[in-house]
Amino acid sequence: MAGRFKVPFSGLSGSYIPHFTSSMVMIIPFMLTVTWLSATESDYSFKQDNYRLEIAFILTALISLGWLMSMVVGMAFDLFPITHDSEAFNHTHSNQYLVVNLIGQLLIIGGIFSNNLNLMFEMVTIGLVLLCWGLISIAWPSWKLHLDSKENQRNCGNIALLPALMIPVSALVILGCWIFRQKTGLLEFGFSFNVVVMMGTISLTLILAHFNRRLSWDLVKFSDFRPVVAVYLVLALVHCFSVLLYERGQVTENIANITQSLPFFWAFISTRPFKMLQNTIGKNRKPHSILIGQGQMYFLIVGIMSIIPNFDEGKFINISYVTLIFSNVMLSIWGSGIYLHKDHLHQSIHNRSNLYKMLVFNFIGVLSLFMIGFRINILGDDSDLVYFVMRNFALTSMMVYMVVILFKDFVLSLDTWHRIPCITSVTFHKRSIQLDAP
C-alpha cells in the first residue's frame, strides 16, 4: 500500500517526539511549582494577596509559551515540510527551539522557587526572553513555507502563518507587557492577550484544521477560513483593550466582561456547531477526535461563564481564562497531537480510541472551577483544598494517560513508524482514503 502513491519524505518526520516528550516532562515541575505556591508562606504565594496578578501572568506564560507550546511547535515541525512539500525546517531549528524552550522554563521555575521576589522577577524576565527567542527562531522558516506554497499554488491553507507571524508577535507583546508592567493596565492587557488572542486563536485554528482539512467536513469554506480567524482576532483584541481601559477607569467592568464573551461565542458559532453535532452523534456519526470536538463545545461554555453575574473568581485573576486553557485549549492541542501520532502509525480513523477517560478527567478539573464560581462549599473552609486536589488529579491523570498512549509506541515498539510521513494534506487525499477505509 505504501508504494501506490508518491509521498514526499521529510527528514523531520517524527520530529514531534522530543517536543511531545518535553511537554509531558515539564508538566511535572510546573505542577510542583503550583503546589509550592499553594503551600508556602512566601511573599508571592497563593496565600498572599500581593503579586497575585504577577504570579498568574507568569504561570500562564509557562503554560502557553512553555510546555503547551512545545506540542504546537512539535506538530509544526512534523507536518509543515510534508503539507507544504518543502524542506524549510531542519533538525537545527527543531533542536535549537527545544533547548531554548526548556532552559527558559527552568529559569522561570527556578526563580519562583528562589523565594526571593527581586531574583524571581529577574529570572522570569530572562526566561521569557528565551521562550520568545525560541519562537522567533522558527518564524522565518515558517514564513518561507507560506510564501513557497503561495508561489507554487499549493492549497496548504494559512496555518503556517501561526508560527510565522501570530505566535512570535504575540510572544513579543507578552514580553513587552511584562517588562513595562509598572504601566497601569499593561500587565492585565498582556494576560488577556496571552489567553484570549494567542491561545484562543491557536485552538480555533487547530479545530478548523482538524475538521476542515484532516477530515474534509467543510465546516467552513476554504475561502472563509482566514475571515473566521480574523474576526475572532478582532473581537479578542477589542476585549484586551477593554481590559486595559477598565484598569485605567475608562470603561465599566460589565463592558470588559461582555467583550470577553464575544470572541468565544464567535468561535463557537463560526465553526457551525449544528453541522458538527450532526457528524459527531447519532447513527450518522463520523470518526473524529472527540477531544477536539469537545474543545469546540467549550467555547460556548467559557463564553457563558464570562457573562454570569457575580461569578466568583476565587483566588484566580480570571477564572474564565483558566477554564479556557484547561478545557478548550488543552483538548484541542492534545487532541491534535494524539491524532497526528495515530496518523504516523497509519491507523485507520475508524479504529481509533475515543479517549473518553481523558474527557472525564478534564471534566473533573472544569467542574472544580464551576464549583468555585458558584461558591459551592462542600467541606466548608477545606473546600479550596478539595478544588485544588480535583484540578491536580485531573491534570495528572490526563498527563499520565497521554504518556501511556505515547510510551507504548515510543519505547515498547521496535517499529520505525515515526520515520514514515503521516498523511494529512489534501494533496495526498486519495491515499488517505485508502488508509482510512473501514
C-alpha positions in Angstrom: 0.0 0.0 0.0 2.8 2.4 0.8 4.0 2.3 -2.8 0.7 3.2 -4.5 1.1 6.9 -4.2 4.1 9.2 -4.1 4.5 10.9 -0.8 7.3 13.4 -0.2 9.6 12.3 2.5 10.6 14.7 5.2 13.8 14.4 7.2 11.8 15.9 10.1 9.1 13.2 10.0 8.7 12.1 13.6 10.4 15.2 15.0 7.4 15.8 17.2 8.5 13.1 19.5 11.1 15.1 21.6 8.8 18.1 21.7 5.8 16.0 23.0 8.1 14.3 25.5 9.4 17.7 26.6 5.9 18.9 27.1 4.9 15.9 29.2 8.1 16.1 31.3 7.8 19.8 32.0 4.3 19.5 33.4 5.8 17.8 36.4 7.9 20.8 37.6 5.0 23.1 36.7 2.7 21.2 39.0 5.3 21.1 41.7 5.6 24.9 41.4 1.9 25.4 41.7 1.8 23.1 44.7 4.7 25.0 46.3 2.9 28.3 45.8 -0.1 26.9 47.4 1.7 25.6 50.5 4.4 28.1 51.2 4.3 31.3 53.1 6.3 33.2 50.5 5.6 36.9 49.9 4.1 35.9 46.5 2.4 32.6 47.4 -1.3 31.9 46.8 -1.9 32.6 50.5 -1.0 36.2 50.0 -2.9 38.9 48.2 0.2 40.6 46.9 1.5 39.9 43.4 -1.4 37.7 42.5 -1.6 39.2 39.0 2.2 38.8 38.5 2.1 35.1 39.5 -1.0 34.5 37.3 0.8 36.1 34.4 4.0 34.0 35.0 2.2 30.7 35.4 0.1 31.4 32.3 3.2 32.2 30.3 4.8 28.9 31.5 1.8 27.1 30.0 1.2 29.0 26.8 4.8 29.7 25.8 6.3 26.7 27.6 5.1 23.1 27.8 1.9 23.5 25.9 3.6 25.5 23.1 6.1 22.6 22.8 3.4 20.4 21.4 2.2 23.1 18.9 5.7 23.6 17.6 6.4 19.9 17.5 3.3 19.4 15.3 4.5 22.3 13.1 8.0 20.8 12.6 6.5 17.4 11.7 3.7 18.5 9.4 4.7 21.6 7.6 7.5 20.1 5.5 5.0 17.5 4.3 1.9 19.6 3.7 3.9 22.3 2.0 6.3 19.9 0.2 9.3 22.0 1.3 12.3 21.5 3.5 12.4 24.9 5.1 12.8 23.4 8.5 15.8 21.3 9.6 16.9 19.5 12.7 18.9 22.5 13.8 15.7 24.6 14.1 14.0 21.8 16.0 16.8 21.2 18.4 17.5 24.9 19.0 13.9 25.6 19.9 13.7 22.6 22.2 16.8 23.5 24.2 16.0 27.2 24.4 12.4 26.5 25.5 13.5 24.1 28.2 16.1 26.5 29.6 13.5 29.3 29.6 11.0 27.2 31.5 13.6 26.0 34.1 14.8 29.6 34.7 11.3 30.8 35.4 10.5 27.8 37.7 13.9 28.3 39.5 13.1 31.9 40.0 9.8 31.1 41.7 11.4 28.5 44.0 14.1 31.1 44.9 11.7 32.6 47.4 13.3 36.0 46.6 11.0 38.5 44.9 13.6 40.5 43.1 15.5 37.5 41.9 12.3 35.8 40.8 11.4 38.9 38.6 14.8 38.9 37.1 14.9 35.2 36.3 11.3 35.4 34.9 12.4 38.2 32.6 15.3 36.2 31.3 13.2 33.1 31.0 10.5 34.9 29.0 13.2 36.3 26.7 14.4 32.8 26.0 10.9 31.5 25.4 10.2 34.3 22.9 13.6 33.8 21.2 12.7 30.1 20.6 9.5 31.1 18.9 11.2 33.9 16.9 13.8 31.5 15.6 11.2 29.5 13.7 9.3 32.5 12.4 11.4 32.9 9.2 11.3 29.2 8.1 7.5 29.2 8.7 7.1 32.3 6.6 9.2 30.8 3.8 6.9 27.8 3.8 3.9 30.0 3.4 5.5 32.0 0.6 6.6 28.8 -1.2 3.1 27.4 -1.1 1.6 30.6 -2.4 4.2 30.9 -5.2 3.7 27.2 -6.3 -0.1 27.5 -5.9 -0.3 24.7 -3.3 -3.6 24.7 -1.4 -2.0 24.4 2.0 -4.1 26.8 3.9 -2.9 29.6 6.2 -1.8 27.6 9.2 1.8 28.3 8.6 1.0 31.9 9.4 0.6 30.9 13.1 4.3 30.2 13.8 5.4 32.7 11.2 3.6 35.8 12.4 0.9 35.4 15.1 2.8 33.4 17.7 6.1 35.3 17.6 4.3 38.7 17.6 2.1 37.6 20.5 5.1 36.4 22.4 6.8 39.8 21.9 3.6 41.5 23.1 3.5 39.3 26.2 7.2 40.0 26.9 6.7 43.7 26.4 3.8 43.9 28.8 5.9 42.1 31.4 8.9 44.4 31.0 6.7 47.5 31.3 4.3 46.0 33.9 4.6 49.2 36.0 2.4 51.0 33.5 -1.2 50.8 34.6 -3.2 48.1 32.8 -0.3 46.7 30.8 0.1 43.5 32.8 -3.7 42.9 32.6 -3.5 43.6 28.8 -0.7 41.1 28.4 -2.5 38.5 30.5 -5.6 38.8 28.3 -3.6 38.9 25.1 -1.8 35.7 26.1 -5.0 33.7 26.8 -7.7 35.1 24.5 -5.7 36.3 21.5 -2.8 33.8 21.2 -4.1 30.6 22.8 -7.7 31.1 21.7 -6.5 31.6 18.1 -4.3 28.5 18.2 -7.2 26.5 19.5 -9.7 27.8 16.9 -7.2 27.2 14.1 -6.5 23.6 15.2 -10.2 22.9 15.4 -10.8 24.2 11.9 -7.7 22.4 10.6 -8.9 19.1 12.1 -12.5 19.1 10.8 -11.9 21.1 7.6 -8.6 19.7 6.3 -7.9 16.4 8.0 -11.5 15.1 7.9 -12.8 17.2 5.0 -16.1 18.0 6.7 -16.1 21.5 5.2 -17.4 23.2 8.4 -16.0 26.4 6.9 -15.4 27.1 3.3 -11.7 27.4 2.5 -12.2 31.0 1.3 -13.8 31.8 4.7 -11.0 30.2 6.8 -9.0 33.4 7.1 -12.0 35.7 7.7 -13.3 33.5 10.5 -10.0 33.6 12.3 -9.6 37.4 11.5 -13.0 38.2 13.1 -12.0 36.2 16.2 -8.7 38.1 16.4 -10.5 41.5 16.1 -13.0 40.6 18.9 -10.2 39.2 21.1 -8.2 42.5 20.6 -11.3 44.5 21.5 -11.5 42.6 24.7 -7.9 43.1 25.5 -8.1 46.9 25.0 -11.4 47.0 27.1 -9.4 45.3 29.9 -6.7 48.0 29.6 -9.3 50.8 29.6 -11.1 49.2 32.6 -7.9 49.1 34.6 -7.5 52.8 33.8 -11.1 53.6 34.9 -12.3 54.4 31.4 -14.9 51.7 30.9 -17.1 49.6 33.3 -16.5 46.0 34.4 -19.6 44.9 32.5 -18.2 46.1 29.2 -15.0 44.2 29.9 -17.0 41.0 30.7 -19.2 41.3 27.6 -16.3 41.9 25.3 -14.6 38.8 26.8 -17.5 36.6 25.8 -17.8 37.8 22.2 -14.7 36.1 20.7 -15.7 32.8 22.4 -19.3 33.0 21.1 -18.0 33.8 17.6 -15.6 30.9 17.7 -18.4 28.6 18.6 -20.9 29.9 16.1 -18.5 30.2 13.2 -17.4 26.6 13.4 -21.1 25.6 12.7 -21.9 23.6 15.9 -25.1 22.1 14.5 -23.4 20.6 11.5 -20.7 19.4 13.9 -23.3 17.7 16.0 -24.8 16.0 13.0 -21.5 14.5 12.2 -20.5 13.5 15.8 -23.6 12.0 17.3 -26.4 9.6 16.3 -26.5 7.0 13.6 -24.6 9.3 11.1 -21.7 9.7 13.4 -18.4 10.0 11.6 -14.9 9.2 13.1 -13.1 12.2 14.5 -11.1 13.3 17.5 -13.6 13.5 20.4 -11.1 15.7 22.3 -11.1 18.4 19.6 -14.8 18.1 19.2 -15.4 18.7 22.9 -12.9 21.5 22.8 -15.1 23.3 20.2 -18.1 23.0 22.6 -16.1 24.5 25.4 -16.0 27.8 23.5 -19.7 28.2 24.3 -19.3 27.2 28.0 -16.5 29.7 28.5 -18.5 32.4 26.8 -21.4 31.8 29.1 -19.1 31.7 32.1 -17.7 35.1 31.1 -21.1 36.8 31.5 -22.6 35.0 34.5 -23.4 37.8 37.1 -21.3 37.7 40.3 -19.4 34.6 39.2 -16.8 34.1 41.9 -13.2 34.3 40.7 -11.9 32.6 43.8 -8.1 33.1 44.0 -7.8 33.3 40.3 -7.4 36.7 38.5 -9.9 35.5 35.8 -11.5 32.1 36.3 -12.8 32.1 32.7 -9.3 32.3 31.3 -8.3 29.3 33.5 -11.3 27.4 32.2 -10.4 28.2 28.6 -6.9 27.0 28.9 -7.7 23.8 30.9 -10.6 22.8 28.6 -10.7 24.2 25.1 -7.0 24.9 24.6 -5.6 21.7 26.2 -8.2 19.5 24.5 -7.7 21.0 21.0 -3.8 20.8 21.3 -3.6 17.4 22.9 -6.3 16.0 20.6 -4.4 17.3 17.6 -1.2 15.8 19.0 -2.7 12.4 19.5 -4.4 12.4 16.1 -1.0 13.3 14.5 0.6 10.4 16.4 -2.1 7.9 15.1 -1.6 9.3 11.6 2.1 8.3 11.9 1.0 4.8 12.8 -1.2 4.8 9.7 -4.0 3.6 11.9 -7.5 3.9 10.3 -9.6 6.7 11.8 -12.3 4.1 12.1 -10.3 2.0 14.6 -9.0 4.7 17.0 -9.8 5.0 20.6 -12.4 7.6 21.6 -10.4 8.7 24.7 -13.4 9.1 26.9 -11.3 8.7 30.0 -9.4 11.9 29.1 -12.7 13.8 28.7 -13.8 12.6 32.2 -10.5 13.7 33.8 -10.8 17.1 32.0 -14.4 17.5 33.2 -13.4 16.9 36.8 -11.0 19.8 36.6 -13.5 22.1 34.9 -16.1 21.1 37.4 -13.9 22.3 40.2 -13.7 25.7 38.6 -17.5 25.9 38.3 -17.9 24.9 42.0 -15.6 27.8 42.9 -17.6 30.2 40.7 -20.9 29.2 42.2 -19.5 29.2 45.7 -20.3 25.6 46.4 -18.5 24.8 49.7 -18.7 21.1 50.1 -16.3 21.0 53.1 -16.5 24.5 54.5 -13.1 26.0 54.9 -11.4 23.0 53.4 -13.3 23.4 50.1 -10.4 25.2 48.4 -8.1 22.2 49.2 -10.7 19.9 47.6 -10.9 22.0 44.4 -7.1 22.1 44.3 -6.9 18.3 44.6 -9.5 17.9 41.9 -7.6 20.1 39.4 -4.2 18.4 40.2 -5.8 15.0 39.9 -7.4 16.0 36.6 -4.2 17.4 35.1 -2.0 14.5 36.4 -4.4 11.9 35.1 -4.6 13.5 31.7 -0.8 13.7 31.6 -0.3 10.0 32.7 -3.0 8.9 30.1 -1.2 10.8 27.4 2.2 9.4 28.4 0.7 5.8 28.4 -0.6 6.4 24.9 2.7 7.6 23.5 5.0 5.4 25.7 3.9 2.1 24.3 4.8 3.3 20.8 7.9 5.3 21.6 9.6 2.8 23.8 7.9 -0.6 23.6 7.7 -0.7 19.9 10.7 -1.6 17.7 9.0 -0.3 14.5 10.2 2.7 12.6 6.8 4.1 12.2 7.9 7.6 13.3 10.2 7.8 10.2 7.2 7.4 7.9 5.5 10.7 7.0 1.9 10.8 8.1 -0.9 11.6 5.6 -2.8 14.7 6.5 -2.5 17.0 3.5 -5.3 17.1 0.9 -2.6 16.7 -1.6 -2.5 13.1 -0.7 -6.2 12.7 -0.1 -6.5 9.6 -2.3 -4.0 7.7 -0.2 -5.7 8.9 3.0 -9.0 7.3 1.7 -7.1 4.0 1.2 -5.7 4.1 4.7 -9.0 5.2 6.4 -11.2 2.6 4.7 -13.0 0.6 7.4 
